């Protein structure tokens, strides 16, 4: 989703009696109350139990935004705006807040189709949030129409070790030992493999949309194939059957991994109304 109206990094003096300044953290959007598959103005108790905002304290709120509902928390400005870039260098902090961000989105997704926002989208106030949503209303509503009744799945294929014949000559040094060991566990990750192209076509036949996998995962060792698909919930069993068939077909040759379902992060339009498939 498009980055929001970024907060100005201006330090503010806060008196002891004044509550710390806050900004609005956006989790995602659903259809407006009263429309198809829409949640009430607050999360149902069974979803909100033990669920807190991205800062671990704030409650989850909803704001009506021109025919859509925005799910937000009011979080400390110092932590999530003024010092956000610095805090994101702290991997422990980043892991905690992104996990809570994902948990909130997943909880809402259990009850409604949600257009998820990527972590780090903050707004100065309700007005700036509504202004941003109004400016992109037609694109966002089109995205909601496109993902309605669907979920995101990731499909990866890893090459397995190919065992070569053990060397017959006697190993005399550590260098020769390392060479021999490397030869014994040679791996194949040919991304142009016809079998992988066949899998891609099979996924396209059941998916509503398909995108390349994430950039970080693409550097994983032995990863030969990584796609993200947008799939109707009604077709989940077809996906499960397809994965089982290829797992049997590629036994001892390749390992196939399927993860999900996830909110459709990979199928949200970018800030210029283009697709954001990274």
C-alpha positions in Angstrom: 0.0 0.0 0.0 1.1 3.5 -0.6 3.2 5.2 2.1 1.2 7.6 4.1 1.6 11.2 4.7 4.8 11.1 6.7 5.0 12.8 10.0 7.3 15.8 10.4 10.3 15.0 12.5 10.1 18.0 14.8 10.8 17.5 18.5 8.0 18.7 20.8 8.3 19.7 24.4 5.9 17.8 26.6 4.9 19.0 30.0 4.6 16.5 32.9 0.8 16.8 32.7 0.5 16.6 28.9 0.0 13.2 27.3 2.8 12.2 24.9 2.0 13.2 21.3 0.8 10.4 19.1 0.5 9.6 15.4 -1.8 7.2 13.6 -0.5 3.8 12.6 -2.4 2.2 9.8 -2.9 -1.6 9.7 -5.2 -1.8 6.7 -8.6 -1.1 5.1 -11.9 -3.0 4.9 -15.2 -2.1 3.3 -17.3 0.4 5.1 -19.7 -0.8 7.8 -22.9 -2.3 6.3 -21.2 -3.5 3.1 -20.2 -7.1 2.2 -18.1 -9.0 4.7 -17.5 -6.0 6.9 -16.6 -6.0 10.6 -18.3 -3.9 13.2 -16.6 -0.7 14.3 -14.6 -2.6 16.9 -13.0 -6.0 16.7 -15.1 -8.9 18.0 -14.1 -9.9 21.5 -12.9 -13.3 20.4 -10.4 -11.6 18.0 -9.3 -8.7 20.2 -8.6 -10.8 23.3 -4.8 -10.4 24.1 -4.4 -8.3 21.0 -2.7 -5.0 21.3 -1.5 -2.3 18.9 1.8 -2.2 17.2 3.4 -0.6 20.3 2.1 -3.3 22.6 -0.2 -1.0 24.5 -2.6 0.9 22.2 -6.0 -0.4 21.4 -7.2 -1.1 17.8 -9.7 1.5 16.5 -11.6 2.0 13.3 -12.1 5.3 11.3 -14.6 5.8 8.5 -12.8 7.1 5.5 -15.0 7.8 2.5 -16.7 4.5 2.0 -13.9 2.5 3.6 -13.0 1.6 7.1 -9.4 2.2 8.3 -8.0 0.1 11.1 -5.5 2.0 13.2 -3.8 2.6 16.5 -2.7 5.8 18.1 1.0 5.3 18.9 3.8 7.5 20.4 5.1 10.0 17.8 8.6 9.9 19.2 8.9 6.1 18.7 7.0 5.7 15.4 7.7 8.9 13.6 10.5 11.1 14.9 12.8 8.1 15.7 11.4 5.5 13.3 14.4 5.3 11.0 16.7 4.8 14.0 14.4 2.3 15.7 14.2 0.2 12.6 18.0 -0.4 12.9 17.2 -2.2 16.2 16.4 -5.7 15.0 14.8 -6.7 18.3 12.5 -3.7 18.2 11.7 -4.2 14.5 10.8 -7.9 15.0 8.4 -7.1 17.9 6.5 -4.3 16.2 6.3 -6.0 12.8 5.0 -9.2 14.5 2.2 -7.2 16.3 1.4 -5.4 13.0 1.0 -8.7 11.3 -1.1 -10.2 14.2 -3.6 -7.3 14.0 -4.0 -7.7 10.2 -4.4 -11.5 10.5 -7.0 -11.1 13.3 -9.1 -8.8 11.1 -8.6 -11.0 8.1 -10.3 -13.9 10.0 -13.5 -11.9 9.8 -13.3 -9.7 6.7 -11.4 -9.1 3.5 -8.7 -6.6 4.4 -6.4 -4.6 2.2 -3.2 -4.7 4.4 -0.9 -1.8 4.8 2.8 -2.4 5.0 4.5 -1.6 8.3 5.6 2.0 8.8 2.7 3.9 7.4 2.0 6.7 9.9 -0.3 9.8 9.7 -0.3 13.0 11.7 -4.0 12.9 12.5 -7.4 11.7 11.4 -7.6 14.5 8.8 -4.4 13.6 7.1 -5.4 9.9 7.0 -8.8 10.7 5.4 -7.2 13.0 2.9 -4.8 10.3 1.8 -7.5 7.7 1.5 -9.8 10.0 -0.4 -7.1 10.8 -2.9 -6.7 7.0 -3.7 -10.2 5.9 -3.0 -11.0 4.5 -6.5 -7.7 2.5 -6.6 -8.2 1.1 -3.1 -11.8 0.1 -3.8 -10.7 -1.6 -7.0 -8.1 -3.5 -5.0 -10.7 -4.6 -2.4 -12.9 -5.8 -5.2 -10.0 -7.8 -6.7 -9.0 -9.5 -3.4 -12.5 -10.2 -2.1 -12.9 -13.8 -1.1 -9.2 -14.5 -1.8 -6.0 -15.1 0.2 -2.3 -15.1 -0.5 -0.1 -18.2 -0.6 3.7 -18.6 -1.1 5.1 -21.5 -3.1 8.9 -22.3 -3.0 10.9 -25.1 -4.6 14.4 -26.0 -3.3 16.9 -28.2 -5.0 18.1 -31.2 -3.0 21.7 -32.5 -2.8 22.8 -34.7 -5.7 25.1 -37.3 -4.3 28.1 -37.9 -6.5 30.3 -41.0 -6.5 32.9 -41.1 -3.8 36.4 -40.3 -5.0 38.5 -43.4 -5.4 41.9 -41.7 -4.9 43.2 -41.3 -1.4 42.7 -37.8 0.2 46.0 -36.4 1.4 45.2 -32.9 2.6 42.5 -30.7 4.1 42.1 -28.9 0.8 41.5 -32.2 -1.1 39.0 -33.2 1.6 37.0 -30.0 1.2 36.9 -30.4 -2.6 35.7 -34.0 -2.2 33.0 -32.9 0.2 31.8 -30.2 -2.1 31.6 -32.6 -5.0 29.5 -35.0 -2.9 26.8 -32.5 -2.1 26.5 -30.6 -5.5 23.2 -28.9 -5.7 21.1 -28.0 -8.7 19.0 -24.8 -8.7 18.2 -24.3 -12.4 15.5 -21.7 -12.5 14.8 -22.3 -16.2 14.1 -26.0 -15.5 11.1 -27.2 -17.6 9.7 -28.9 -14.5 9.6 -25.6 -12.7 8.0 -23.9 -15.7 5.4 -26.6 -15.6 4.7 -25.9 -11.9 4.3 -22.2 -12.8 1.7 -23.0 -15.4 -0.2 -25.3 -13.0 -0.3 -22.5 -10.4 -1.5 -20.0 -13.0 -4.4 -22.3 -13.9 -5.9 -22.1 -10.4 -4.7 -18.6 -9.2 -6.4 -15.3 -9.8 -3.0 -13.6 -9.9 0.6 -14.5 -9.5 3.7 -12.5 -8.5 7.4 -13.1 -7.9 8.4 -14.0 -4.4 10.2 -11.6 -2.0 13.6 -10.2 -2.7 15.1 -11.5 0.6 13.9 -15.1 0.1 15.3 -15.1 -3.4 18.8 -15.2 -1.8 18.1 -18.4 0.2 20.4 -21.3 -0.4 19.1 -23.8 -3.0 16.0 -21.8 -3.7 15.1 -22.6 -7.3 11.5 -21.2 -7.5 9.5 -18.7 -5.5 6.0 -17.4 -6.5 3.2 -15.7 -4.5 -0.3 -16.4 -5.6 -3.7 -14.8 -5.0 -6.2 -17.7 -4.6 -9.9 -17.9 -4.0 -10.6 -19.5 -0.6 -12.9 -22.0 -2.4 -9.9 -23.3 -4.3 -7.7 -24.0 -1.3 -8.2 -27.8 -1.7 -7.1 -27.6 -5.3 -3.9 -25.9 -4.3 -3.3 -28.6 -1.5 -3.8 -31.3 -4.1 -1.4 -29.7 -6.6 1.3 -29.4 -3.9 0.9 -33.0 -2.8 1.1 -34.2 -6.4 4.3 -32.3 -7.1 5.8 -33.4 -3.8 5.4 -37.1 -4.8 6.6 -36.4 -8.3 9.8 -34.7 -7.1 10.6 -37.0 -4.2 14.3 -37.1 -3.6 14.8 -34.5 -6.3 13.2 -31.3 -5.1 11.5 -30.0 -2.0 8.3 -28.0 -2.4 7.1 -25.7 0.3 3.7 -23.9 0.5 3.0 -21.3 3.2 -0.2 -19.4 4.0 -2.8 -18.3 4.0 -1.8 -14.6 4.4 -3.5 -11.3 3.9 -2.8 -10.2 0.3 0.2 -8.0 0.9 1.7 -8.7 -2.5 -1.4 -7.7 -4.4 -2.0 -4.1 -3.2 -1.5 -1.3 -5.6 1.5 1.0 -5.2 1.3 4.8 -4.6 1.1 5.6 -8.3 -1.8 3.1 -8.8 0.7 0.6 -10.2 1.0 -2.9 -8.8 3.4 -3.5 -5.9 4.5 -7.1 -6.3 7.8 -6.9 -4.5 
